[in-house]
Structures are given as C-alpha cells and as structure tokens.
C-alpha cells in the first residue's frame, strides 16, 4: 500500500476531501498521514479562534511514521503552505530551520519529496488595503506590516528553494492565475488543476483524464475528522488515529 505524507496549512484543510479523493483515484489504496489546519505553524503552537494545534515539527505524525513497517514503495511526501509563520513574526532563518527539520526526517525515510514554493506573484501584487483585509480575516491577532511581508516573502522563498534542492526534493511553484482577491488561498475553479500540478511531480501519480467526485457522506467524514491532538477552548482533546478507514483499505491519519 502506498504511503503518502502531507504537510501544510489552510489550503490543505480547505481542499482536504478533494485531495484524498484525487490521491485514492490515482494511487489506489493508500495510507495517508497528514498535519494541516488553518493557520498551522511549522514550528510552534498556532491558534485560530478557540482552537490550537501543535507545530508540525512537534506533532505526533513523526512518531507514527516510526511505527510504520517499511514497504516496497517509497513514501510520497508533499510539504506546502509555508508562510504562516511570517505572519506570526518568526524570522526567516527560524522558519527555514523548522522546515529543514521536517525535510531531514522525510529524507531519512527515503521519501520522494515535493516542496511547493510561495505564491510570490500574488504577494507582489498585494496592495496595502487588500493585505490588511486579508490579515484581519485570517490572522486577527497578529499584525505584521505590509511592507515587511513583501520584503520577507522573497527571502523565505529563496531559502525554501535552496533547502529543497539540498535535500533532493522536487520544487513546484504555484501559478499566478490560481489566486484572486485572497492572495494565499487557491480559487475554487483552479483547485483540481493546482493539486494535480503538485502531485504530478511524483512519478507514481497518474494523471487521470477525469476525476470522479467523492460522495457527500465521504466529504463530510473528512471534514469532521479530528486530529490526534488539539486544544479547543482551553481543553485538550485526543483522538486515536487513523481517524478514517475506507472500504478499499485506505486510511487517513491527521496530526
């Protein structure tokens, strides 16, 4: 069974049912291990409204990978949505350290790694008013300056590319037309094309001429699935993983 490791933030969360359906359609039964969530940080605990999640580098996914017996197929790994930590005021060097920690661990698994870069074209076209509206909507408790984000993003992107290359990862860039008024989330009309573009960097991913839609009940299960650890309104919740098991043998674990 193919093992897939997916690290990201809000774009993964928004598109999660689509992602799972596309991967199962192309790769067959799979073991999917993910760490994602709105506002997710790669290195520290992140909070959105009353919900908190651990940093990706600290979550239980890494322990779970250590328990998985090695199979014949190389694990497939996608690392995406790097950038939230800029909004949290984390320095570029520290963000890259956190990302590199994840890349080193994935490399130790002999994973086929894909890293997506930042949507620089969208960020460069971001005006002050649109920036403030986006920041207040998605990151209401954090207040970086518009000029700072525009200056920091290219440095982070360059560092991310250098890291990915040094770790033997495939580098894939988002396309400018995928973004609209919202500069960080992929527009609905381009979501299938965007994820197919990312996944196609894996030789194992087959580009199918048509992707069937998942049934509503399946999408609802994926939307409701809880991560292994989260804090909600000050109370820590623990959920055994995998959170979902499908009839074809596929499993989905969320951390």
C-alpha positions as CSV (number, residue, x, y, z in Angstrom):
1,X,0.0,0.0,0.0
2,X,1.3,3.4,-0.9
3,X,2.2,5.7,2.0
4,X,1.6,9.5,1.5
5,X,2.7,12.2,3.9
6,X,1.1,15.6,3.5
7,X,2.3,18.7,5.5
8,X,0.5,22.0,5.1
9,X,-2.0,24.5,6.5
10,X,-5.2,26.1,5.3
11,X,-5.0,25.2,1.6
12,X,-4.8,21.6,2.6
13,X,-7.7,21.9,5.0
14,X,-9.9,23.7,2.6
15,X,-9.2,21.1,-0.1
16,X,-8.9,18.0,2.0
17,X,-11.8,15.9,0.6
18,X,-10.6,16.7,-2.9
19,X,-7.0,15.8,-2.1
20,X,-8.0,12.5,-0.5
21,X,-10.2,11.6,-3.5
22,X,-7.6,12.5,-6.1
23,X,-4.8,10.5,-4.3
24,X,-7.0,7.4,-3.9
25,X,-8.2,7.6,-7.5
26,X,-4.6,7.8,-8.8
27,X,-2.6,5.7,-6.4
28,X,-5.2,3.2,-5.3
29,X,-5.5,2.2,-1.6
30,X,-3.2,4.3,0.4
31,X,-2.0,5.2,3.9
32,X,-2.3,9.0,4.2
33,X,-0.7,10.7,7.2
34,X,-1.3,14.5,7.3
35,X,-0.5,17.5,9.5
36,X,-2.5,20.6,8.5
37,X,-5.0,23.1,9.7
38,X,-6.0,26.8,9.4
39,X,-3.1,29.0,10.5
40,X,-0.8,26.0,11.1
41,X,2.7,26.8,12.0
42,X,5.7,24.5,11.1
43,X,7.4,25.1,14.4
44,X,5.1,26.4,17.2
45,X,1.6,26.1,18.6
46,X,-0.8,28.0,16.5
47,X,-4.2,29.3,17.5
48,X,-7.2,30.3,15.4
49,X,-10.2,31.5,17.4
50,X,-10.6,28.9,20.2
51,X,-8.6,26.1,18.5
52,X,-4.9,25.4,18.9
53,X,-2.7,22.9,17.2
54,X,0.9,21.9,17.8
55,X,3.6,22.9,15.4
56,X,4.0,20.4,12.5
57,X,7.6,19.5,13.5
58,X,6.4,18.6,17.0
59,X,3.2,16.7,16.2
60,X,2.6,13.0,16.5
61,X,3.0,12.3,12.8
62,X,6.7,11.7,13.2
63,X,6.2,9.0,15.9
64,X,3.5,7.4,13.8
65,X,6.0,7.2,10.9
66,X,8.5,5.5,13.1
67,X,5.9,2.8,13.8
68,X,5.0,2.1,10.1
69,X,6.7,-1.0,8.7
70,X,8.8,-0.3,5.6
71,X,7.1,-1.4,2.4
72,X,8.3,-1.9,-1.2
73,X,7.2,1.5,-2.4
74,X,8.9,4.7,-1.4
75,X,6.7,7.1,0.7
76,X,5.5,10.1,-1.2
77,X,5.7,13.4,0.7
78,X,4.4,16.9,0.0
79,X,5.4,19.9,2.0
80,X,3.3,23.0,1.3
81,X,1.7,26.2,2.8
82,X,5.0,27.6,4.1
83,X,4.4,31.2,5.1
84,X,2.0,31.4,8.0
85,X,5.0,31.9,10.4
86,X,5.8,35.1,8.6
87,X,2.5,36.5,9.8
88,X,3.4,35.3,13.3
89,X,6.5,37.3,13.3
90,X,9.0,34.4,13.1
91,X,12.3,35.2,11.5
92,X,13.1,33.6,8.1
93,X,16.1,31.7,9.5
94,X,14.0,30.1,12.2
95,X,11.2,29.2,9.7
96,X,13.8,27.5,7.4
97,X,15.2,25.6,10.4
98,X,11.8,24.2,11.2
99,X,11.1,23.3,7.5
100,X,14.6,21.7,7.2
101,X,13.9,19.6,10.3
102,X,10.9,18.1,8.5
103,X,12.9,17.6,5.3
104,X,15.6,15.8,7.1
105,X,13.1,13.4,8.7
106,X,11.4,12.8,5.4
107,X,14.8,12.2,3.7
108,X,15.6,9.6,6.4
109,X,12.5,7.7,5.3
110,X,13.8,7.7,1.7
111,X,10.6,9.6,0.7
112,X,10.0,11.1,-2.7
113,X,9.6,14.7,-1.5
114,X,7.8,17.6,-3.3
115,X,8.1,21.1,-1.9
116,X,5.8,23.9,-3.1
117,X,7.2,27.5,-3.1
118,X,5.4,30.7,-2.0
119,X,2.8,32.4,-4.3
120,X,5.2,35.3,-4.9
121,X,3.4,36.7,-7.8
122,X,0.2,37.0,-5.7
123,X,2.2,38.5,-2.8
124,X,4.0,41.0,-5.0
125,X,0.6,42.3,-6.4
126,X,-0.8,42.6,-2.9
127,X,-1.8,46.2,-2.1
128,X,-1.9,47.6,1.4
129,X,-5.7,47.7,1.7
130,X,-6.1,44.1,0.5
131,X,-3.3,43.0,2.8
132,X,-5.0,44.5,5.8
133,X,-8.3,42.9,4.9
134,X,-6.7,39.5,4.4
135,X,-4.7,39.7,7.6
136,X,-7.6,40.8,9.7
137,X,-9.8,38.0,8.3
138,X,-7.3,35.1,8.7
139,X,-4.9,36.3,11.3
140,X,-6.8,38.8,13.5
141,X,-4.5,38.5,16.5
142,X,-1.3,39.2,14.5
143,X,-0.2,42.5,12.9
144,X,2.9,42.4,10.7
145,X,3.4,45.4,8.4
146,X,2.5,45.2,4.8
147,X,6.0,46.4,3.7
148,X,7.7,43.8,6.0
149,X,5.7,40.9,4.5
150,X,6.5,42.0,0.9
151,X,10.2,42.1,1.8
152,X,10.4,38.9,3.8
153,X,8.5,36.7,1.4
154,X,11.1,36.6,-1.4
155,X,13.9,35.8,1.2
156,X,11.8,32.9,2.6
157,X,11.0,31.6,-0.9
158,X,14.7,31.7,-1.9
159,X,15.7,29.9,1.3
160,X,13.0,27.3,0.8
161,X,14.2,26.6,-2.7
162,X,17.8,26.2,-1.6
163,X,16.7,23.8,1.2
164,X,14.6,21.7,-1.0
165,X,17.4,21.4,-3.6
166,X,19.9,20.5,-0.9
167,X,17.6,17.7,0.4
168,X,16.9,16.3,-3.1
169,X,13.3,17.4,-3.1
170,X,11.3,18.3,-6.3
171,X,10.4,22.0,-6.3
172,X,7.0,23.0,-7.7
173,X,5.7,26.6,-7.9
174,X,2.1,27.8,-7.8
175,X,0.7,29.8,-10.7
176,X,-0.4,33.4,-10.5
177,X,-3.8,32.8,-12.0
178,X,-4.8,30.4,-9.1
179,X,-5.2,33.4,-6.8
180,X,-7.7,36.2,-6.8
181,X,-8.5,38.8,-4.1
182,X,-7.4,36.3,-1.5
183,X,-3.7,36.2,-2.1
184,X,-2.9,32.9,-0.2
185,X,-5.8,30.5,-0.9
186,X,-6.3,28.8,-4.3
187,X,-9.5,29.9,-6.1
188,X,-12.2,27.2,-6.3
189,X,-12.1,26.9,-10.1
190,X,-8.4,26.1,-10.0
191,X,-8.2,23.7,-7.1
192,X,-8.3,20.5,-9.0
193,X,-5.7,21.7,-11.5
194,X,-3.5,23.1,-8.7
195,X,-3.3,19.8,-6.7
196,X,-2.9,17.8,-9.9
197,X,0.1,20.1,-10.7
198,X,1.6,19.5,-7.3
199,X,1.0,15.7,-7.2
200,X,2.3,15.2,-10.7
201,X,5.8,15.9,-9.5
202,X,5.6,12.3,-8.1
203,X,6.3,9.8,-11.0
204,X,3.9,7.5,-9.2
205,X,0.9,9.9,-9.6
206,X,-1.1,9.1,-12.7
207,X,-2.8,12.0,-14.4
208,X,-6.3,10.7,-14.9
209,X,-8.4,12.2,-17.7
210,X,-11.3,12.6,-15.3
211,X,-11.7,12.7,-11.5
212,X,-14.9,11.5,-10.1
213,X,-16.4,13.5,-7.3
214,X,-16.4,11.9,-3.8
215,X,-19.9,11.2,-2.3
216,X,-21.2,13.8,0.1
217,X,-21.1,11.4,3.1
218,X,-17.4,10.8,2.4
219,X,-16.6,14.5,2.2
220,X,-18.5,15.1,5.5
221,X,-16.5,12.4,7.2
222,X,-13.2,14.0,6.1
223,X,-14.4,17.5,7.2
224,X,-15.4,16.2,10.6
225,X,-12.3,14.1,11.2
226,X,-10.3,15.3,14.2
227,X,-6.5,15.4,14.6
228,X,-4.7,13.3,17.2
229,X,-4.2,16.4,19.5
230,X,-5.9,19.7,19.6
231,X,-6.9,22.2,22.2
232,X,-10.4,23.6,22.0
233,X,-11.5,26.4,24.3
234,X,-8.6,25.5,26.7
235,X,-9.4,21.8,26.8
236,X,-7.1,19.3,25.2
237,X,-8.7,16.6,23.0
238,X,-7.1,13.4,22.0
239,X,-8.4,11.3,19.0
240,X,-6.9,7.9,18.1
241,X,-5.5,7.6,14.6
242,X,-6.1,6.7,11.8
243,X,-9.2,8.9,12.0
244,X,-10.8,7.3,8.9
245,X,-10.7,3.9,7.3
246,X,-12.2,3.3,3.9
247,X,-13.6,0.1,2.4
248,X,-10.7,-0.2,0.0
249,X,-8.3,-0.4,2.9
250,X,-7.2,3.2,2.7
251,X,-6.6,5.0,6.0
252,X,-6.3,8.7,6.9
253,X,-4.4,9.8,10.0
254,X,-4.5,13.5,11.0
255,X,-2.0,15.1,13.4
